[in-house]
Amino acid sequence: MKVNVEIDCTPLEARQFFGLPDVAPMQAAVMDKLQQQVLSNIEKVSPESLIQSWFTFDPKIAERFQDMFAAMAGFGGSSKKK
């Protein structure tokens, strides 16, 4: 014997039927806190602040980047004569 039971209800109605707590207020609070943290940290990942943090670490890093890019430009551009 096979019995199929279909129940058409929303997740909130199912939680209420089984006596589970309503987690919507907690989810809203967590999402608000997450949004506040993301918005407060968004300035830290802006291109300007990233470059500023990179260049304040070592004063000569700008020269090193320039040398690195100059060296990279020479790798694929020309072949060496033997």
Secondary structure, DSSP 8 states (H G I E B T S, - for coil): ----------HHHHHHHHT----HHHHHHHHHHHHHHHHHHGGGGSHHHHHHHHHHH-TTHHHHHHHHHHHHHHHHH-----
